[in-house]
Amino acid sequence: DFVSEPVKGFKRSIEELDPSYVMDGVARGTGSLARHTVGGIVDSASLLTETFSKNMAVLTLDRKYAQRRDRFKAMPGTNTTFVGGVESGMGKLFRGVAE
């Protein structure tokens, strides 16, 4: 998208004889690059914290805790909104600290 959007804008700019389409394409391409970059960083951080959490659960040497954690992780997520995700995350954080 970072390259294709400006190219599309350039082609349309030539067809319409309006240079504003080039700038629009550059803006769209840059926005797409930023969104994908942030998404990739957040996904990587999520995977790292999940791996860290799993290893810490193993290091506790508490089988009951590890089994309870695995059962809880296997449950399907039902939160599809930002607010629901934040609520779920805060609940899990408090539950983890309490255990």
C-alpha positions as CSV (number, residue, x, y, z in Angstrom):
1,D,0.0,0.0,0.0
2,F,2.8,2.4,0.8
3,V,4.0,2.3,-2.9
4,S,0.8,1.3,-4.7
5,E,-1.4,4.1,-3.3
6,P,0.9,6.9,-4.5
7,V,1.2,5.2,-7.9
8,K,-2.6,5.0,-8.2
9,G,-2.7,8.7,-7.3
10,F,-0.1,9.6,-9.8
11,K,-2.0,7.7,-12.6
12,R,-5.3,9.4,-11.7
13,S,-3.5,12.7,-11.5
14,I,-2.3,12.3,-15.1
15,E,-5.8,11.2,-16.2
16,E,-7.6,14.1,-14.5
17,L,-4.8,16.7,-14.8
18,D,-5.1,17.4,-11.1
19,P,-1.9,17.1,-9.0
20,S,-3.9,16.8,-5.7
21,Y,-4.5,13.1,-6.4
22,V,-0.7,12.5,-6.0
23,M,-0.8,14.0,-2.5
24,D,-3.9,12.0,-1.6
25,G,-2.2,8.8,-2.7
26,V,0.9,9.6,-0.7
27,A,-1.2,10.4,2.4
28,R,-3.1,7.1,2.0
29,G,0.1,5.1,1.5
30,T,1.8,6.7,4.5
31,G,-1.3,6.1,6.7
32,S,-1.4,2.5,5.7
33,L,2.3,2.0,6.4
34,A,1.8,3.6,9.9
35,R,-1.2,1.4,10.7
36,H,0.5,-1.8,9.6
37,T,3.7,-0.9,11.5
38,V,1.9,-0.2,14.7
39,G,-0.2,-3.4,14.3
40,G,3.0,-5.5,13.8
41,I,4.7,-4.0,16.8
42,V,1.6,-4.6,19.0
43,D,1.2,-8.2,17.8
44,S,4.9,-8.9,18.5
45,A,4.6,-7.5,22.0
46,S,1.5,-9.6,22.6
47,L,3.3,-12.8,21.5
48,L,6.3,-11.9,23.7
49,T,4.2,-11.3,26.8
50,E,2.2,-14.5,26.1
51,T,5.5,-16.5,25.9
52,F,6.8,-14.9,29.1
53,S,3.6,-15.6,30.9
54,K,3.6,-19.2,29.8
55,N,7.2,-19.7,31.0
56,M,6.5,-18.0,34.3
57,A,3.5,-20.4,34.8
58,V,5.8,-23.4,34.2
59,L,8.5,-22.0,36.6
60,T,6.0,-21.8,39.4
61,L,6.0,-25.7,39.5
62,D,2.3,-25.5,40.5
63,R,0.4,-28.0,38.3
64,K,-3.0,-26.9,39.5
65,Y,-2.3,-23.3,38.6
66,A,-0.9,-24.2,35.2
67,Q,-3.9,-26.4,34.4
68,R,-6.3,-23.7,35.5
69,R,-4.4,-21.2,33.4
70,D,-4.5,-23.4,30.4
71,R,-8.3,-24.0,30.7
72,F,-8.9,-20.3,31.0
73,K,-6.7,-19.6,28.0
74,A,-8.6,-22.2,25.9
75,M,-11.9,-20.4,26.5
76,P,-13.1,-18.4,23.4
77,G,-12.9,-14.7,23.6
78,T,-16.3,-12.8,23.4
79,N,-15.1,-9.2,23.5
80,T,-15.1,-7.6,20.1
81,T,-15.1,-3.9,21.2
82,F,-12.3,-1.8,22.5
83,V,-14.1,-1.2,25.8
84,G,-14.8,-4.9,26.2
85,G,-11.2,-5.8,25.6
86,V,-10.0,-3.3,28.2
87,E,-12.5,-4.6,30.7
88,S,-11.4,-8.1,30.1
89,G,-7.7,-7.2,30.3
90,M,-8.2,-5.3,33.6
91,G,-10.1,-8.3,35.0
92,K,-7.4,-10.7,34.0
93,L,-4.8,-8.4,35.5
94,F,-6.5,-8.1,38.9
95,R,-7.3,-11.9,38.9
96,G,-3.6,-12.6,38.2
97,V,-2.4,-10.4,40.9
98,A,-4.9,-11.9,43.4
99,E,-3.7,-15.4,42.6
